[in-house]
Each structure stands twice: as structure tokens, then as C-alpha cells.
Amino acid sequence: MNTIDLKEFENNIVVRQIRIEDFNKITALQLKCFPGMLPWQKEQIESQLNLFPEGQICIEYQGKIVASSSSLILDFSLYSEWHSWKEIADSGFIRNHNPEGNTLYGIEIMVDPEYRGMKLARRLYDARKELAQKFNLMRIILGGRIPGYSKHAQQMSAREYVNKVTNKALYDPVLTTQTSNGFVLKRLIPNYMSSDAESVGHATFLEWTNLDYIPDTKRIFIPVQPARICAVQYQMREVKQFDDFARQCEYFVDVASDYRSDFVLFPEIFTTQLLSFIPNQRPELAVRKLSEFTPKYLELFNQLAVKYNVNIIGGSHFTVEGDNLFNISYLFRRDGTLGKQYKLHITPNEKRWWGVKPGQKLEIFETDKGNISIQICYDIEFPELGRIAVEQGAQIIFVPFNTDERNAYLRVRYCAQARCIENHIYVAIAGGVGNLPFVENLDVHYAQSAIFTPSDIPFSRDAIQSEATPNTEMVIVDDVDFEILKQHRQTGNVLNWKDRRKDLYEVRYKGKSGTMIL
């Protein structure tokens, strides 16, 4: 099999600033989202972009604009809480934008109906939150539509309607999304936008508070830089077809997304579950047959990463390139781009049973939450790789692993914890559990997935941020903070990274771009 070009499977999704060249696409999207309401005029878009270009955001998917939002900065104390959209948005021209204000006000957000369910609104709200943090704003305020109300206006008041929506007795496509993205409903605003027939003129007053806001900007401020990790302890069970495997995977990605995870980690070679419905063959032939599922596997996880707005480390998968068999971990970023890490150290079992070949390079992957490294199972047991990864900027090492019994598992666990201490980093490990009775050399599994930290006072007890129950299918979800890592590397009780005796020893990494001495 020829080497697969990952570009064929990428579905790029980009969050970016709106440009004036986007005008026709933006207005077409408005007409699609808000039929019966007047779209922006070109003069309004030009004014918004001239006054506050950072606040005008769109999402581009496969070259098409599928969502957008508009906002401005205000000194909100100058406005009544019973304001109208026309007043607060300056009829869409935002000439009242005040860079010295303390509030980001959202005047519009829209998502193409054909692309709903892809967490696009969440991406836009997250982008607004980043703006609030970037400009040190106290809060975000929204005057939100309640387009579902017109269907219930004869049976209940607007207040009764929003109460039912917030109590989850009813669903509103806008208010439900806003409250699920951290906005708090403060009150109703009557006569907000008379042209909004679906909301019967009403709007909700919602607020998101920026916990990082500092009133006195002269103060030194050390921000928090969190990332949320979900590690999947995956049950290896018989499946009848690829779709059964896909449903199981989508379930866990959906769970990770519901918890607003930034990363979800699956176990090493968990795709060998597919061997349960492939006719019995010699082990080395069976895994090459498994490689035929590579295109479907890549397509599945790329779609899940974009749909659920989460970066996925897709465990690992046996892939044939040329005549060689590799154990490859694929990274599926939530912007639709892909990366891959070959396993570099091959166990005696992998050589004997399957003829797996080693990769030749340690990759460092850029993500929207910082640089990461992927080290597949046995690779984490070689400390040199941790040094190389951190030297190149990695802050988290993700370790998909596959072990059959406790002793093998403990080798992975103890080495992962050692890498945290040596390099002041986080390490997340995820393994498979359960049995595949008729799959040779993969019939039993043992795992206790976990997220590890350096061992020092600022971190969790026993240097374990989170860990699963052994040999039970489950997920663990927890936050790690990169800012603490940065401080710890400079001021920890021990400074392993700084105190290396380079006068006595060194690590030489012979990468493709030349030799690196650490």
C-alpha cells in the first residue's frame, strides 16, 4: 500500500476575522438564518471593520463561510439595561464602539442551518471570550433572540417561556446554546428588536463574567492557561462491522465534547477491535488486512474532531506504507488538519508477531492549546524522547498504550510519571481494557488510564491529576494549567530541567534537520 496523503482527509475549519470581500457571503448567510429580516448593508460592514475588526469573526469550512458573529466594546454603565438593539448597536454601524470600555457586547451571531450540530456557535463564543481576555474586559453581554417563543406565545408569557427553556422543559435554538456556553440569564428586555417576529420583539439579557479581569491594568497579572484532557479507557469487545466501531468511538468523542474537553485520547492499536469480524489469518497477515481500514478510520476521526470541536489523539492504528507495517498515532485537530507520529521503539512482541517497523522522527505538534508530543506506549519508556520533546516546546505528552497485564502497565505508568518530574510537564496515558478471545496476541488487556503532573506542592496529591478505575470502561476528564508549569520550571522545590549536568552528559538527537545536542 502506498503512503496515504493525509491532506486527502482534511476538512479545514478556520475561525478568522471577517474581511470586506466576505460581504456577499455574510449577507447570504443572514438571509438564510433570519428570513424576513433585513441583512447588513455594505456601509454597516465597512463601519464595523474600520472601528473594531477584531470583533467581527467568521468560521470558514471547506472554503465556505458557515457562521459569523459581530461585537463591539462599550462602557456599559452609559446604557440602560432596558436598551434596544438599535441603540446599543448604533443601527449596526457601531460608531459607539469605545476601546476604553469594559464590556464586550455581542450584536449578532448566526450559524448556517445546514451546518448546525458542529459546535460552530461554541467556537464563536469561545472566540469572543478570548477577545474579552485579550482586551481585559470585565464581561460579555448579549441581547439574545428567543426565536422559539413565537410558537408558544399564545400559551405563555415570554417570562414563562424562558423559565421553561432554562429548566430544560423547552428547547430554544439560541437561548439553550447561550446558556450552555456559560452565559447567565439576567432578565428579559421587551421591545428589543421590533422586526424580530420569531422572538415577538423580546430579547434576553445574558452575561458572561471574565474571571481574569483586572480593574487596575497597572497590576502585574499572571494569566491561567488551562487545557482540559479526556482520556478514554476503551473496552475492547467484538464488533460485527466498522459502523459498530464508529458508533462506539463517536459516543466517547461526544462525551468529551459535552465536558468541553480540548483533547481526547484513545488507546494504542484500539482499532484491532476490527479484527473480531475479519476472517482468521496469521497475525502478520491479519494486521495488514486491518490497514485496509485506514481511509475509513481517518475520515471518521477527522469528521468527529470537527463536528465535536475537540482535538483527538486517535490512539494508534497499524498502517502499511510501501511494503512496511507501521504503528502510527494520528492527531485530528478540531480545525480539520491532521498529523501523525510513528512509533519509534518497537517491542520484541511487535517485531515477532507482526513485523512492525520503527519510525524515524519525533514530531512536535502545534495545537490551539499549545505544543504537544505523542509517544506510543513503549516510547515513553525512553527518557531521551521526553527531553527532546520538551526542548522543542512540548507541554503535554500523550501516551496511547496497550498492555496485557499489570507489570507491563506499570512500566508505562512509572516511566510516564518519571517524565513529568524530569521535564516539568504533564503526561496523559490511555489504554484499552477487556478481551478479544479470538484475536491472537491481543486477546487480553489491562489498563488504568491517568493524567500525571510533576511532584511538587502546586500540583495534585501524589502527582496524579486524575486516574481511572483499573480495568473498567470509563473516561477521566481533568484540567491542566500551563502557567503553573512555567512557574514550576523556574521556582519549583527542585529544578530538574535547569540542573542537568551538561558538563558530564548530553543527549544527541539525530533528526532530519541535523543533530541536536541537549
N, C-alpha and C positions, 0 to 999 in steps of 0.2 A: 504493500500500500504506500502511495506517495505521501510525503509530508502534507498535512492539512493546513491550508492557509486560513488562519483564524479570522482574517478580515471578511471572509465569506459569511461568517456567522454574526458579525457585529451589527447591531441596530442602534446607532449612536443617538443618544438623547443629550441635549445641551441646554443648560439654563444660562441665558445671556441677556444683556441689555437690548432693548428694542432700538432699532435704527429707523430713520425716516423712510428708507427703502421698504420697510415692512408694512407701510401704511395700508396698502390694498389688502394684504393678508390679515391684518388686525381687524379691519372693518368687516371683512368677510366672516371672520370668526365671531365678531359681535352679532352680526345678523343671524348667524346660526345659533348662537347661545341665547340671545334675547330677541326673539322675533316680535315685531310690533314696536320695538323701541329704536330711537334714532341712534345710529353709530357715531363714532368720533368723526369730526371734521379734520381735515389735514392741519388747519391752523391750531387746533387743540393739541394734536400730537406734537407738532413743532414746538409749541409753547412748553409742553411737559418736558421734552427732550432738552430744550435750551435751559430750563430752570433747574431740573433735577433728573439728569439722565440715569443716575444710579437707581432711582426709584421706579423706573419703567422697565419691566422684566418680561421676558417671554421664554417659552420652552419650545425647542425645535426637536422634532423626532423624525428621523429619516428624511430630513430636508424640509419638513412641513411644520409650520407654527401651529401647535395644538393647544396652547394655553398661554395666558398672559395676565399681568397684574399691573396696576398703576397706584402710585402713592406720592405723598409729599410730607414735608416736615412742618410742624406747626408749634406755636406756643398756644397750647390748647386752653389755657386759662382765659384767653381772649374770646373764646366762643362759648355759647350756651350749650349745655348738654342736650338741649332740645333743638339743636340746629337742623338745617335742611342740607341735602346733598348739594344743591345749587350754591348755598352759602359756603360750605366747607371746601368744596372742590373748585370754587370760582367758575362754576359752569363748565368745568373740565379744563380750564386754562391754567390752573394752579398758580396764578400770579401772586397769591398769598403765601406761597412757599417761603419758609423762614429757616435758613440754615442754622440760626441760633436757637431754634425752638427745642423742645424736649420730648415731642411726641411724633411718632410716625403714624400718619393717617392713611389707611387704605381706601381708595375711592372706587376701585373696580378690580374684580378678579373673574376670570372666565376660563372654562375648560371645554374643549370640543366634545360634544356628546358622544362621538364615535370612539373617543379615547378615555372615557371615564372608567375607573377601576384600575388605572395605572399609577395611582398616588401622585398625580400631577399637581393637584391643589396643595398637597403636603409639601412638595418641592418649592412651590411658590411661597407658602407661608414660612418655610424654613429660610428661604432667601430673604424675606422681609425681616425675620428675626436676626439674621446675620447683619443686615443693614442697621437695625437698632443697636446692636452691639458695636458695630464699627463706628457709628456716629455718637456713641454714648448717650442714647436716648432712653428716657425713663420707661416708655411703654409704646405699644402699638394699639391704636383704637380703630375699630371698624364700625361703619354703619352698614349692617348686613341685611341683605334681602331675605325674605321668607317666602319663596315662590310657591311653596306647597299650601300656603294659607288660603288662597282663593278657592280651593276645593272644599274647605271646611268652614268658610266664612259664614254660611247660613246656619251652621250648627253651634258655633262657639265664637267667643271673642278672640282677638289676637293674643291677649294675655293667656287665655286658656290654651290656645294652640301652642305657644312657645313653651308653656309649662309641660305639656304632653310631650313635646319634642325633647326637651332636656331630661325628662324622666324616661325617655325611650319608648313611650307608648305610641308615638308617631315618628315618622322619618321625614325630615326636610333636607333636600339636597344641598342647601347652603348652610343652614344653622347647624345641622348634625356634623358636617365637615369642620366647621369653625370650632365648635366645642371640642371635637376630638383632636384638634391641633393646639389645644392649650389655651384657647380664648375663653374668658369668663363672661357670661351674660350679666350685664348690669341693669338694663331696663329696656323698655320699648320706646321708640320715637315715632309718634304719629306724624303724618303729612311729610314724610322724609323725601319721597320722590313720587309725585302725583302720577307720573307716567307709568309707574310700575304696577300694572293691573294685577299681576300674579301675587304680589305682596299686599294688594289693596292699599297701597301708599305707605304701609308701615315699614319700619326697619328696626333691627335690634342694635343696641349699643353694647359692643363687646370690647374687652380689654385683655391684652397680654402684657404682663409686667416683666421688664428686663431686670433680672436679679443681679446682673453685673453693673448696673447703672451707678455711677459715682457723681453726686451733685457737684463736688469741687473737683474739677478736672486737673487741678494742680497736684492733687494727691498721686502718689505712686500706686499704680494699680496692677496687680498680677492676676491675669485672667485665668479662668478654669478652662481647660481644653479636654472635654470628655469624649470618649468613644464608647459605644455600647456594643458588647460582643454577645452573640448567641452561639453556643456550642451544642451540636446535636449528637446525642448518644443514640445511635440509629440501630434499630432492631433488624438484623439480617434474617429474613424469612423467605419462604418460597413465593415466587410470583408466577403468574401464568403468561404474562406478556409485558412489553415495555410500558404500556399505558398504566399498568398496576404500579410499576416502579415510579412513573412520573407523578401519579396521584399522591403517593407517599411523600415524595420529595416536595411537591407543591404545598402539602399540608404543613410541613415544618418551616418552609420559607414564609408562608402566610403567618404562622405563629411568631416567627422572628420579626416580621414586619409589624404585627399588632403591638409588639413590645418596643417598636421604634428602634430596632437594632440597626447599627451601622454596618456590622459584619455578621455573617452566619457561616459557621464552619462545619463541614461534613467530614466523615471518617475516610481514611485511606481505602482505596480499592473497594468502596462500598457498592460499586456497580457490578461486582462479581455476583451480586444477588441475581442478575440476569442469567447467570449460568444455570439457575434452577430450572429453566424451561428450554435450555439448549440441549440437544441430544448428547449423551455421554461420549466424551472423547478423551484421548490422552491429555493430561493437564496442559502441556505446552501448546497443543492444538486448540484446546478449549479457550484459552485466554486470547489467542489470535482471532478466534471466531468472535470473541467478545468485542474486539477492537472494531468490528464492523458497525457497532452501535455508536461509534464516536460522533458522527454527524448529528444523530438524533439527540445524543447527550448534550452536545454543545448548543444546539438550537433550543433545547428545553431550558437549560440553566440561564442562557442569555436572556430568554423571554421572561423568566422568573425574576431575574435581577432588576430588569427594567419595570416590570409590572408591579413588583412589590417594593421598589425603591430601597434596595439593600444590596451591599456588596457581598457576593457569595464566593467563598473558597470551596469549590466543588469537590471536596475530598480529593481522591485521585482516581485515575482511570488508566487501564492498560491500553496503550496506543501503539500501533505498528506504523513506523515511518521507514520507507525503503524496505529492507528485509529485517530491520531491527525492531525489537519489542522494548518499549519504554514504559515506566511508571510515571505518569505526568499528573501534576496538580494544576488545575485551571482556575484562574481568577476571573470572575464575571463581575465587572464593575457595574454600578447602577446607572452609569451614563451610557451603557451599551457596549463599552470596549472590553477587550479580553486580553489576558496574559497567560503565560504558562511557565511552570517550574518543573524541570525534570528531576527525578530522584537521583541524587549524586552518589550515594553509597548503597550498594546492593547487598542484601543479606545472603548468606550461603544458601538458604532455602529458595530465595527468588532465583538465584542462578541455577540451582539444581532442578527445580520443578518446572520453571517457565523460561529460563534463558533470558532474563531481563538484562538490558544493557544500561550502564550509567550515563547520566547527563554530564555536561562539561562546564556548566556555568551556574553560579549562584545569582539569581535575579533579585533586584530590589524594585518593588512595585510602588508607584505613586498612586495614592487614592485620595478621595476628598477628605479623609480623616488622617492624612499623614502617610509616611512611608512604612511599608510592611515587608516582611520576609516570609516565605513559605518553606518549611523544612519538613520533608516527608518522613515520618516515623524514625527510621534508623539514622537519618541525617542529624537529628537533634542530639545524638549521642557523640558527636564530634565537635568539641568546643571551638575549634578553629572557625567553623562556619558562623557561629554566633558573633565572634569578634569581627569577622569580615562584614557581616550584615549590619552591625551597629556602626562600624566605621563608615559605612556608606549611607547611614541615616535612618536605618530601620528602628522603629519604636515598639513594634509588636512582632513576635514570631508566631505564626500559626502552624500548628503541627497536626495534620491529619495522620492518624496511626491505625494499625491493625495488629492486634496481639491475641494469642490464643490462650494464654494462661497468666497468672498473676506475676510470676517472676519476669516474664517478658514485658508486661505492662510497667512494672516498677522501674525497669531500665529506662523506659521513655519518661516516666514521671520524674524520677530523681534527676535525670540529665536536664529536663526542661526547667526544673527548679534551680539547678546549678547555673544555667544560662542567665536566669533572672538576676542572680546575685553577682555573677561575674561582669555583667554588662549593663546593669541598671535598666532593664527592660521588662515588658510583660510577655508572657508566653501563654497561649491558649492551645489546649490539646483536645481532640475529639476522636473517639473510637467507636467501633461497632460492637454490638452485643448479639446474643442469640446464636442459633445454629442453622447450618445448611447441610443436612445429613448426607446428601448425595453429591456434594461438590468436594472433590479431592483437595486436600491441603488447606481448605477454607471452611471446614465443617464446624469448628467451634471458635468462639470469640470471647474475649474478656476485656472489659474497659471500665474506667472511671474517669470520665471527661472532667476537665478542670480549667480554671484560669488562675495563673500564678503571678506573683509580684516579687519584687525584691524583699528581702527580710530586714525590715527596719521599722522604726516607730511610726512613720506616717502611713504605713500600709496595713493591710488586714492581718489579723492574728494568724500565726503560723505561715505567713506569706502565701496564703490561699485566698484569693478574692472570692472564688466560688468553686464548688465541686459537686458532681452528680453522685447519686446513689450507685454503688457498683452494680454492673450487670442488669440495669433496668433501663428500658427505653424512656427517654426524657430529654428535655433541654435545660440548659442553665443559661441565665441571662444576667449580665452584670456590667457595670461601668468601670472604665479605667481612665485615669487622668494623666495626660502627657505633661502637664505643667508640674505635677509632683515629681515625675521622672527627671525633668530638667533641674529642679531644685535639688533632688536627691543626689544627682551626679556631682553637684558642686558642694553640697553641705551634709551629705549622709554621715552616719557614725563611722562607716568605713567607705573608702573611695577606691573600689577595686579597679575601675577603669583608669583613673589617674595614676594609681600607684603601681602599675605594671613596670617591671624592671626591664626596660628595653635595652639596657646595657648588658643584660645577661641572656635574654632570649628575644625572639621575634617570630611573627607569623608572616610567611610569604604566600600571597595569593596570586597564582598564575592565571589571571583572567585573559580574555581575548584581547583586551586593550593594553595588555602588558602586565608586568609583575608589580604587585602592591605589597609593600612592607608595613606590617602593623606592629 
